[in-house]
């Protein structure tokens, strides 16, 4: 049995940022457990640029961005184990992990879960058709091309307009493939607008909204896909179906936080985000277990992941060092009128912790609205937004006086209001 003050599960950008932050606060007994053979997480296969604009004020590739944090971890001599898979966490913070060296039993004072997320597979979206080869998730195709040096195919259709799918559309063009179309079930994209412009529009790749794939044809290899427009209830209009010849179908149909370990530790999970329900210390309902990054909720930018992870590292340090951060009552945030969720979901009452940022996503595309926060009968925050969309996370940086009102409220509501009301 090993004992460590802070155990971080996941050595991607969130785990690395949390470790650095906790160390800089004064906590030196830290260990990072990473199942891959190197630190960096998903960034290692993201060789396109565009990372680091917020954190470093320069454009970096994914591996370059990750290396900045890996260097800082090594500079501090923070311990980490690679090729180590955590197989179980209990609610009294005992961890079992398996590696090439054997089985580890670790007892922790605090745990930060930074396990990231995974892609939804074909089985989760129920597409009819054969089980021919040539069907990949966009992330798998990215790894094949960028890490392993294999091309998935030559004529490609992409289902879903998530950021990974948009980026892979451009990547496949760069590698000589032809991208026939990007098909999106919803009437809006789930990716960033800049990726639509840079990855699709710049290469004349059509993006078909309110469409889906209803059939996959091919015996041994994909030969074509059948697509159709959908109605308001997302049911296919069979009279609109058309067939697109292709040998590859990439799926970019959403990301799911990797929360099997959290579930095993009796952590309460959100039905909306699939991540843990946390308070503004990023602590779950299990005392001493924290979550941050894409395992908590899916972020747009890795810079936001690292900002959140740094906060988790600070709060874990405070918890370990007996700063009383959990013995307070909490108020649940109620999401209404277009707001799907907020992180955090719970606000600690009568706490003197002033800096607080609410992150949220909306459930549709809305134009000319105000994002508002209401405490009891008082609107403490109101900001005009010309457009809000599900693909872009909103961040509400609250001022000290607004935070104090939030912490003294019995009812907190976050919602959208049309400026025409």
N, C-alpha and C positions, 0 to 999 in steps of 0.2 A: 504494500500500500504506500503510494506516494502522497504527500500533502503539499498543496500549493495554495497561496492566497487567491490568485486569480488564474482561472483557466479560460482560454478563449478557443472556441470551437470554430475553425475556419480561418485559413490564412490568406484570404483574398484581401481586397482593399479595406473592407470594413474591419476585419480582424486585425490587420496591421495597424490601421489608424487608431483603433481602440487600445492596442498594446502600447503604442508610442505615447498616447495621451495619459494612460494610467501610470506609465513609467515616469513621465515628466512631472506628474503630481507627487511622486515619491514612492510608488509601489514597485519594488524590484523583483518580487517573487511571482513571476508571470511565466506561463507556458502556453504556447500556441500549438494546437493540434490540427494538422492539415493532411487530408487524405491523398492529395496528389503528390507527385515527386518533387515539386518545387512550389515556392510561395508565389502569390500573385493572382490566384484564382482565374476567373474567366478573362481577365485582361491579357493573359498570355497569348490568347488566340485572336485578340482584337488589334490587328496590326494597322488599322486605319488611324488617321490622326483626328484631332478634335478633342482630346482629353486634356484636362489641366488648365483650361482657360480661367476658371474661377480660383483654383488653388495656387497655381504657379504663374498665372498671367502669360502663358505661352501654350502653343499647341504641341501636344505630345502624342505618340502612339500609345496604345494600351500597355505593351511591355515596358516602354520608357516610363510611363506613369507609375506602374507597379514597382519598377526598380528604384524609384525615388524613395518609396516607403520601405522596401526591402533593405536598402542601404541604411536607413535610419534605425531599423530594427537591429541590424548587425552592429551598428555603431554603439548601441546601448547594450549589446550582448544579451538581448532578450532570448530566452530559450525557446526553441520550437522543434517539433517532431514532424517529419515528413512521412509519407506513405503510412499514415496512421489514421485509421477510421474509427470514429467514436460510434459504438454500437448501442450504448445505453446511458441515460442520465436519470438519476432518481431525484425526487423532490427534496431530499436532504443533501443534495449536491455531491453525490458519489457518481463517478464517471468510470465506465469501462471502455477501453479503446484497444483495438487490435492493430498490430503492425508486423512487419517482417521480423522484428525482434521478439515478438510474443505478445502476451496480454498485459495491459496496463490497468491497474486499479488506482484511481486518483480521487483523493478527497479534497474538495475546494471550499474556500470561504465564500467565493463569488464566481459565477460563471457568466460569460458573455457569449451568447449564441450569435454567430455571424456566418451562418452556413450558406447564405446566398439563395438562389432559386433555380428551378429547372423548367424546361419547356413542357408545355402540354403536348402529349403525343397524339398520333392519329386516332387511337382508341377512345380518346376523350371527346372527339367531335363527331364520331359516327358517320364517316364518309362511306358510301356504298362503293362496291367495286372489288377488283381482284387484289391479291396480296403480291403484286408484281414488285420486282426490285425497282429502285429509282425514286423511292419516297423517303425523304429525310426531313428531320426538323432543321430549321435554318441554322441553329447553333452547331448541330452535328456537321452540316455541310461546311460551316465556317472552319471547324477544326480539321476536317479532311483537306480543305484547300490550303489553309494558312499554316497548319502544323505538320500534317502528314504528307502534303504535296500531291494529293489525288484530286481529280476533277469529278464531281458527282455526275455530270452529264453535259450535253451540248445544247439542248433546247429545253428551256426551263419555264415553268409556271410557278408562281409563288402565291400561296393562300395565306392571307393575313398581312396587314400592313404594320406590324410591330417593328420597332427600330432594327432588330436583328435582321428581319426579312428585307427591309429597305436597304440596309447596308450590304446584304448579300446579293441583292439585285445588281448593284453597282460592281461588286466584287466579281460576280460571274461574267459580267460584260468585260471587265479588265482581263479576265482569263480566257476570253475568246468565245464564250458561250453566247447564245441568243436568249434573252429574256422576253418571252411572248407577252406576259401580262402579270400584274399583281392584282389579286382578287380579294376584295374586302367585304365581309358580311354586313358590316354596319355602314350607315350613311356618312361616316367620318373615319379618319385614320386614328389608329391607336399609337402611332409614332409621332416623333417630333416633326414639326413643319419643315425645319431646315433639312431634315433627312429626305423628305419628299422632294424638295427642290433639288438638292445636290445629288441624290441617288436615282431618282426617277425622271424628273423633268429635264435635267441636263442630258439625259441619254434617251429621251423620247420613249420611255417605257410607260405603257398605258396603265392607269390605276382605275379599276372598275369598282365603284362603291355599290353597296346594296346588291352584291352578287356572291355566290358561293359555288363550290365544287359539289356536284351531285352524283358524279360517277367517275371512276378511274378505269380506263380500259387498257388491256395488255395482259398477256399470259405470263411470260417470263420477265419482261421489262415493260415499264409504262410506255404506252404508245400514244395515248391522248387522255385528256380530261374533258368531262362535260360540265359546263358551268351554266348557271341560270340566275336570273334576277330574283330577288326575294321581295315579299310584300312587307307591310308594316309589322306583321307578326313574325317576320323572318322565315316564312314558309316559301319554298321555291315556287316560282311561276313557271310551270313546265312548258308553257307555250313560248317562253323566251330562251329556251336552252340552246346552246351552241357548243360545238366541239372544237377543242384546240389541240393540234398535234404537238406532242412534246415527249421527251424521254425522261424527264425529271420533274417531280413535284416537291417543292420545299414548303414546309409548314411553319408559319410564324403566327401562331394562334393563341398566344398568351404565355405568361410565366406564372409558376406556382412556387411560393416560398417553401423551402425544404424544412418542414416543421415536424417531421416524425419524431425527432429527439425531444422536442418541446412537448409534444403530445404525450410521450412516454413519461415525462416528468410532471404530468398533470397541469401543464400550463394552459390557461384559457386562451382559445384562439378566436379571432374575429371571423364571422361568416363572410364578410366582405373582402378583406385583404388576404385571408388565410394565414396571416401572421399573428403573433401574440397580441393580446390586449395589454397595453402598457400605460403607465402613468407618465408624468412629465419628467421623471427620472429615468425613463426607459426601462423601468423594472416591471416584470410580469407579476401575476398574482402570487407566484412562488418567491418568497423573500430571498434575495441574493442572486436570482437569475434574471439577467438582462438580455434584451435583443436589440439589434441594430442592423442597418443595411437592408439588402433585398430579402432577407429572411423575415424581416418585420413588415415591409411593404415595398413594392417594386418602385424604384426611383427612375427618374429620367437620366440623371447625370451622376457619374461616379464622384464628382466633387461633393454633391449633396450626401451621398453615402458616407464619405469620409468625415464630413461635418457632423453628421449624426453619430458616427462611431466614436469620434473624439469625445462627444458629450457622454456616451455610454462609458468610456474609459474613466472619465472624471467621476461619474456617479458610482461606478464600481469601487473606485479607490475610497470614496467617502463612506460607502457602506462597510468596506473591510475595516476601515479605521474608526469604526464606532460612531461616525457622525449620524445622528438620528434622522435618517431620510425616509423612514417608512412608517413611523407611528403617528400617522395623521389620517383623518377621514378624507375621502375623495369624492369629487363630483363628476358624474359622467357627462360627456358632451353629447348633446342630441343633434343629429344631422337632419336637416330638412330641406325641402324645396330645391332639389337638384344636387345637393352635396351628398356624395356617397359615403365618405368616411373622413375622419381626421386622425392624425397621429400627433400627439398622444390622444387616447380616447378618454383618459381620466386626468383630472386636474387635482393636485394635492391642495387641500384647503389650509389657509392660514400659515403658509410656508413663506420664508423670507428669500426664497430662490427667485430672483427677479428675471434674468434673461429667459425668454420663452418664445419659441417659434411653433406655430401651428402649421402642419402640413396637411393638405387635403387634395382630394380629386373629386371632380364632378361627374355626373352620370350621362351627360350628353353635351352637345355643342350649344352654348348659349351666347347670345349677343346682347350688348348694352345692358349689363347687369351690375349690381353692387354685391360684393362679398361682405357679409355682415356677421358680427359676433354680438350676441345679446346676452347680457348677464341680468337675470331676473327681468326687470322691465326696462333696462337701460341698454341702448345700443352703444357699445364701447369701441367698436371698430367698424368702419365702413369704407370700402375702396371701390371706385368705379373700374370695371373691366370691360373693354370693348368686346372681347371674345374670351370665353373660357372653354376648354375642351378636355375630354378624358385623357388624351395623350400627354398632357402637360400638367405636372404637379404644381399646385399653388402653395406659396409660402407666405404666411402672415407673421411678420416680425412685430411683436407687440411691444409697446413702450412700457416703462416701469409702472406708470399710473394705471394702464390698462391691465397689466398682469396682476396688480393688487386687487383690482375690482374682480378679475377672474377668480382669484383665490378666495374671495369672500362671498362669492355667489352661491346660491342654493340651486339655481337652474342656469345652465349654459346651453345656448343654441347657436349653431353655425348654419347659415343658409344663404341662398341667392335671392335677390329681390330685383325685379325688373325696374329700371329707372323710370318707366312709364306709369308705374303704380302710384 
